[in-house]
Amino acid sequence: MEFYHFTEFAWPFLPPDDEFTSMRVNLPNEVYDPTIGADWFNMCLDQHLLADELGINCMINEHHQTATCLNSAAPLSVAIAARQTKNARICILGNPSANLRDPIRNAEEMAMIDNISHGRLECGFVRGVPYELFSSNCNPTETSERLWESIALMQKAWTTNDGPFNYEGRWVHKRQVNVWPRPYQAPHMPIWMTGGSDVNHATRSVENGFTFTMFLTPTEGMKKMFTGVRDNLKKKGLPKPADDLFAFMPLVAVGETEEEALKFVKQVFWYVTNNKSEPQFRAPPGYVETNLYANFLSGKFSGGRTDAIRSKGMEYFRENGVAVYGTPDQVVTQLKKMYKEIGGFGNLIAMLHSGDMPYKDVAKSMTLFAKEVVPQLKDLGTVSSKVGMLKDRGRPIQASKFKGRTDALEAARAKSGVTVRSPKKSRRSKKRAA
């Protein structure tokens, strides 16, 4: 199993709750103070440097026009992490390709970062949350198709190395596509996707060899989704997917005592309890399936996780697997139970920081997580024996046979007959760089 540290670069210094109606879309940017914010950005980036020192990976995302996430241009933060870290896999999750007008520019950015990091980039794509549609001015009924077309075009651009090609798609039209530089990893970076309720989207992701990721989902919901994907793939006669094609992100806090962990997780829970928005921003017509939209309009669904936490408390989320917290041994027990109930997943994205949680607290929680939780779980699960589409990946291999993600990827690429460029062999020493 692989482990990624995550902070959403949230801005916690908000006005009194009764003075604003939404953290997203229309909260005036005068609420942001650049004097404080400049240090806040660097504090969040420092967490990823610490993750690298501790031997865990980094996940970075982006959102727009919101205090929940200052990281409005994730490729910039990912590029910084790529240059400043040494060993961590860096996952961008992700590129909102459905809302971007030029996927080739996106492909160039990702290829540059892959080179800067010497092949440590995990390249994720997202359809984007509904709040993003207002600032991007995109049609919600088109975003799913735009996403898939953009990804396919980027894959073609990364793997076409004999000169330019023209492209005429439904949504994208390009002339003389010739991406420089090409990616460091061959045939290209591992691709990740996110999703919530659409099992067909999730199935398509894994069938394409993409790692499918769910955020803050109860264990029962993940079990239903991951089982549905595996069943669909079996019906198609495809090989059993390895655990490394599934990922999950819970809220995580680790303390020396249960009391300390509770203190930490209350700080991380800022993300849930303060993430309010106006109803019209949550479900623009055409974004979700008709039945879900009908439930929203009728009041059967309103605030989701935010309403639940306010009415049921944090222990409810611990019981349902959305939050994982406690002493190291308690966290290990929770994650092993979750792994078994869900049927396996190979990547855990731990949201260890949010709100106004000070660096010293997140650093302690991260350190306990990396030194006392990860070693007990790192050999759990399976990895793919080859790269590419699921049909070409062969039989899954036990993760314990490899030193980590990079080692497993090198073996899979070698078995698939593609070029292997190792970060370990290619990265210059400080002496040579000087």
C-alpha positions in Angstrom: 0.0 0.0 0.0 1.1 3.5 -0.8 0.6 6.6 1.5 0.1 10.2 0.5 0.0 13.3 2.7 -2.7 15.8 1.8 -3.5 19.4 2.8 -6.0 21.5 0.8 -4.2 24.8 1.6 -7.4 26.0 3.3 -7.9 29.6 4.4 -9.3 29.4 8.0 -9.3 33.1 8.9 -13.0 33.7 8.1 -15.5 36.3 9.3 -18.2 35.4 11.8 -20.4 32.6 10.4 -23.5 34.9 10.3 -21.6 37.4 8.0 -21.3 35.2 4.9 -23.4 32.6 3.2 -20.9 30.6 1.3 -17.2 29.8 1.3 -17.3 29.0 -2.3 -17.9 31.0 -5.5 -18.9 34.4 -4.0 -17.0 35.0 -0.8 -15.1 38.3 -1.4 -11.4 37.9 -1.7 -10.9 40.8 0.7 -11.3 38.0 3.3 -7.8 36.8 2.2 -4.9 38.7 3.8 -1.7 38.4 1.7 0.5 39.2 4.6 -0.7 36.1 6.4 -1.4 34.1 3.3 2.2 34.2 2.0 3.4 32.4 5.1 0.4 30.1 5.0 1.3 29.0 1.5 4.8 28.2 2.5 3.7 26.4 5.6 1.5 24.1 3.5 4.4 23.4 1.1 6.7 22.7 4.0 4.4 19.8 4.9 5.1 18.2 1.6 8.9 18.6 2.2 8.4 16.9 5.6 6.4 14.1 4.0 9.3 13.5 1.7 11.7 13.4 4.6 9.5 10.9 6.4 9.3 8.6 3.4 5.7 9.2 2.4 4.2 10.6 -0.8 2.4 13.9 -1.5 -1.0 14.6 -3.0 -1.9 18.1 -4.2 -5.2 19.3 -5.6 -6.8 22.6 -6.8 -10.1 24.5 -6.5 -11.2 27.9 -7.5 -12.9 30.9 -5.9 -13.0 29.3 -2.5 -11.5 29.6 1.0 -11.5 25.9 1.3 -8.4 25.7 -1.1 -6.0 28.5 -1.8 -4.3 26.2 -4.4 -6.0 27.6 -7.5 -3.2 26.4 -9.8 -2.0 23.0 -8.7 0.7 22.6 -11.4 2.6 25.4 -9.8 2.6 23.8 -6.3 3.4 20.4 -7.8 6.3 21.8 -9.8 7.7 23.3 -6.5 7.3 20.0 -4.8 8.9 18.2 -7.8 12.0 20.4 -7.5 12.3 20.4 -3.7 11.6 16.8 -2.8 13.9 13.9 -3.5 12.0 10.6 -3.3 8.3 11.1 -2.8 5.8 10.3 -5.5 3.9 13.5 -6.2 0.2 13.0 -7.2 -1.7 15.9 -8.7 -5.4 15.1 -8.2 -6.1 16.7 -10.1 -6.1 18.6 -13.3 -9.7 19.9 -14.0 -9.3 19.0 -17.7 -13.1 19.2 -18.4 -13.0 22.9 -17.5 -9.7 23.7 -19.4 -9.9 25.0 -22.9 -6.4 23.7 -24.0 -5.6 20.1 -22.9 -2.3 20.3 -24.8 -1.0 23.1 -22.5 -2.0 20.8 -19.6 -0.1 17.9 -21.2 3.0 20.2 -21.6 2.8 21.2 -17.9 2.6 17.6 -16.7 5.5 16.5 -19.0 7.7 19.3 -17.6 6.9 18.3 -14.0 7.6 14.7 -14.7 11.1 15.6 -16.0 11.8 18.0 -13.1 11.0 15.2 -10.7 12.9 12.6 -12.6 9.7 10.5 -13.1 7.9 10.8 -9.8 4.7 12.3 -11.0 1.3 10.6 -10.6 -1.0 12.5 -13.0 -4.6 12.8 -11.9 -7.6 14.2 -13.7 -10.9 15.4 -12.3 -14.3 16.4 -13.7 -14.4 19.1 -11.1 -16.8 19.8 -8.3 -20.1 21.6 -9.2 -18.9 24.9 -7.7 -16.2 25.1 -10.4 -18.7 25.4 -13.2 -19.6 29.0 -12.3 -16.1 30.4 -12.7 -15.2 28.2 -15.7 -18.5 28.9 -17.4 -18.8 25.3 -18.6 -21.9 23.4 -19.5 -22.3 20.7 -16.8 -23.9 18.3 -19.3 -20.7 18.3 -21.3 -18.0 18.1 -18.7 -17.8 14.3 -18.5 -17.3 13.8 -22.2 -14.9 16.7 -22.3 -12.8 15.1 -19.6 -12.5 11.7 -21.4 -11.7 13.3 -24.7 -9.0 15.6 -23.2 -7.3 12.7 -21.4 -7.2 10.6 -24.6 -5.7 13.5 -26.5 -3.0 14.0 -23.8 -2.1 10.3 -23.8 -1.8 10.5 -27.6 0.4 13.6 -27.4 2.7 12.1 -24.8 3.2 8.9 -26.8 3.5 10.3 -30.3 7.2 10.9 -30.6 7.8 11.0 -34.4 6.5 14.5 -35.1 3.3 16.6 -35.1 -0.2 15.4 -35.7 -3.5 17.2 -36.2 -6.6 16.4 -34.0 -10.3 16.9 -34.7 -12.5 15.8 -31.8 -16.0 16.7 -30.7 -14.8 19.3 -28.2 -11.1 19.9 -29.0 -9.5 20.9 -32.3 -5.7 21.2 -32.5 -3.1 21.7 -35.2 0.5 20.5 -35.2 0.4 18.8 -31.8 4.0 18.1 -30.8 4.6 18.1 -27.0 8.0 19.2 -25.8 9.4 17.9 -23.6 7.9 14.4 -23.6 7.4 12.7 -20.2 10.3 11.2 -18.3 8.2 8.1 -17.5 7.3 5.7 -20.4 4.9 5.4 -22.0 3.7 8.3 -19.7 2.9 9.0 -16.1 0.4 6.8 -14.2 -3.0 8.3 -14.5 -5.6 8.7 -11.7 -9.3 9.6 -11.7 -11.8 10.5 -9.1 -15.5 9.8 -8.8 -18.4 9.4 -6.4 -21.7 7.7 -7.4 -21.2 6.7 -11.0 -20.0 3.1 -11.2 -19.8 3.2 -15.0 -17.3 6.1 -14.8 -15.3 4.2 -12.2 -15.3 1.0 -14.2 -14.2 2.9 -17.3 -11.3 4.4 -15.3 -10.0 1.1 -14.0 -10.5 -0.6 -17.4 -8.2 2.1 -18.9 -5.6 1.3 -16.3 -6.3 4.5 -14.2 -6.2 4.5 -10.4 -9.8 5.3 -9.3 -10.1 7.4 -6.1 -12.9 8.2 -3.7 -12.9 11.0 -1.1 -14.4 11.1 2.3 -16.8 8.2 1.5 -18.2 5.8 4.2 -16.8 2.3 4.1 -20.1 0.9 3.0 -20.2 3.3 0.0 -16.7 2.4 -1.0 -17.4 -1.3 -0.7 -20.5 -0.9 -3.0 -18.5 1.1 -5.5 -15.3 -1.0 -5.6 -17.3 -4.2 -5.7 -19.4 -2.9 -8.5 -16.3 -2.0 -10.5 -14.8 -5.4 -9.9 -18.0 -7.2 -10.9 -18.4 -5.1 -14.0 -14.8 -5.9 -15.1 -15.3 -9.6 -14.5 -18.5 -9.6 -16.7 -16.3 -8.0 -19.4 -13.9 -10.9 -19.1 -11.1 -8.6 -18.0 -8.3 -9.6 -15.5 -8.8 -8.9 -11.8 -7.5 -5.4 -11.1 -4.7 -5.0 -8.6 -5.3 -3.0 -5.4 -3.0 -0.2 -6.7 -5.9 0.8 -9.1 -8.0 1.8 -6.1 -7.5 4.7 -3.7 -9.3 6.4 -0.8 -8.9 9.6 1.1 -10.2 9.9 4.7 -9.5 12.5 7.4 -6.5 11.2 9.5 -5.0 12.1 12.9 -2.5 10.2 14.9 -1.5 11.0 18.5 0.6 9.5 21.2 -2.7 9.1 23.1 -6.3 8.9 22.1 -6.8 12.3 23.7 -4.1 13.9 21.6 -5.4 12.3 18.4 -8.9 13.7 19.2 -7.4 17.2 19.6 -5.7 16.8 16.2 -8.7 15.4 14.4 -10.9 18.2 15.6 -8.6 20.6 13.8 -8.7 18.5 10.6 -12.5 18.4 10.9 -12.5 22.2 10.2 -12.8 21.1 6.5 -16.2 19.4 7.1 -17.7 21.7 9.7 -16.9 25.0 7.9 -17.4 23.9 4.3 -20.7 25.7 3.7 -22.1 26.9 0.4 -25.3 28.2 -1.0 -27.7 25.5 -2.4 -27.6 26.8 -6.0 -23.8 26.2 -6.1 -24.0 22.6 -5.0 -25.9 21.0 -7.8 -26.3 23.0 -11.0 -28.8 21.3 -13.4 -27.1 18.7 -15.5 -24.2 18.0 -13.2 -25.7 14.9 -11.5 -28.1 12.2 -12.5 -31.8 13.2 -12.7 -32.8 11.1 -9.6 -30.1 12.7 -7.4 -31.0 16.2 -8.6 -34.7 15.5 -7.8 -33.6 14.4 -4.2 -31.7 17.7 -3.9 -34.7 19.8 -5.0 -37.1 17.9 -2.8 -34.9 18.4 0.3 -34.1 14.7 0.7 -30.4 15.7 0.3 -29.1 19.0 1.6 -25.8 19.4 3.3 -24.4 15.8 3.2 -21.3 15.4 5.4 -21.6 18.9 6.9 -25.1 18.4 8.2 -24.2 14.9 9.5 -21.2 16.0 11.5 -23.2 18.8 13.0 -25.9 16.5 14.1 -24.1 13.2 14.8 -20.5 14.2 15.9 -17.1 13.0 14.9 -17.4 9.5 16.3 -20.1 8.8 13.7 -17.5 9.5 11.0 -15.0 7.3 12.7 -17.5 4.4 12.8 -18.2 4.9 9.1 -14.5 5.1 8.0 -14.6 8.7 6.8 -12.3 9.7 9.7 -9.4 7.6 11.0 -7.9 8.7 14.2 -6.3 7.5 17.5 -3.0 6.1 18.6 -0.8 4.4 15.9 -2.0 0.9 16.8 -5.7 2.1 16.8 -5.2 3.7 13.4 -3.6 0.5 12.0 -6.5 -1.6 13.3 -9.1 0.8 11.7 -7.3 0.7 8.4 -6.9 -3.0 8.3 -10.6 -3.5 9.1 -11.5 -1.0 6.3 -9.2 -2.8 3.8 -10.9 -6.1 4.6 -14.4 -4.8 4.5 -13.9 -2.9 1.2 -12.2 -5.8 -0.5 -8.8 -4.0 -0.9 -7.3 -0.7 -2.0 -3.7 0.1 -2.7 -3.4 3.8 -2.0 -4.3 5.8 1.1 -4.4 9.6 0.8 -4.3 10.9 4.4 -5.8 14.3 4.9 -3.7 15.2 7.9 -4.1 18.9 7.9 -6.9 21.5 7.5 -8.2 24.7 9.0 -5.9 26.6 11.4 -4.1 23.4 12.6 -0.6 24.7 13.5 2.5 23.2 11.8 3.8 21.6 15.0 0.6 19.6 15.4 0.4 18.4 11.8 4.1 17.6 11.9 3.7 15.4 15.0 0.6 13.7 13.5 2.5 13.1 10.2 5.5 11.8 12.0 3.6 9.3 14.0 1.7 8.2 10.9 4.8 7.8 8.9 7.0 6.1 11.5 4.5 3.9 13.4 1.5 3.4 11.1 2.9 3.0 7.6 5.5 0.3 8.5 2.7 -1.9 9.7 0.6 -1.5 6.5 3.1 -0.9 3.6 3.2 -4.6 2.5 -0.6 -4.8 2.4 -2.3 -5.5 -1.0 -1.3 -6.1 -4.5 0.3 -4.1 -7.4 0.0 -4.5 -11.2 2.5 -6.7 -12.9 2.4 -4.6 -16.1 1.5 -1.1 -17.2 -1.2 0.0 -19.7 -4.8 -1.0 -20.1 -6.2 -3.4 -17.6 -6.5 -6.1 -20.3 -2.7 -6.0 -20.6 -1.8 -5.9 -16.9 -1.7 -9.6 -16.1 -2.0 -11.1 -12.7 -1.6 -8.9 -9.6 1.6 -9.3 -7.5 1.9 -8.9 -3.8 3.1 -5.4 -2.9 5.5 -6.9 -0.3 7.8 -8.0 -3.2 8.8 -4.4 -3.9 10.3 -1.6 -2.0 7.6 0.8 -3.0 5.6 2.4 -5.8 8.6 3.4 -7.9 10.2 0.0 -7.6 6.9 -1.7 -8.6 6.5 0.6 -11.6 10.0 -0.1 -12.8 9.3 -3.8 -12.7 6.0 -3.4 -14.4 7.4 -1.3 -17.2 10.3 -3.7 -17.7 7.8 -6.6 -18.0 5.7 -4.6 -20.5 8.7 -4.0 -22.7 8.8 -0.2 -22.3 11.7 2.1 -21.4 12.6 2.2 -17.7 14.1 5.5 -16.5 14.8 5.3 -12.8 14.7 8.4 -10.5 17.2 6.6 -8.2 19.8 6.2 -11.0 19.3 9.5 -12.8 19.0 12.0 -10.0 22.2 14.0 -9.6 24.0 14.2 -6.3 24.4 17.5 -4.5 28.1 17.4 -5.3 27.5 16.9 -9.1 24.8 19.6 -9.1 27.2 22.1 -7.5 
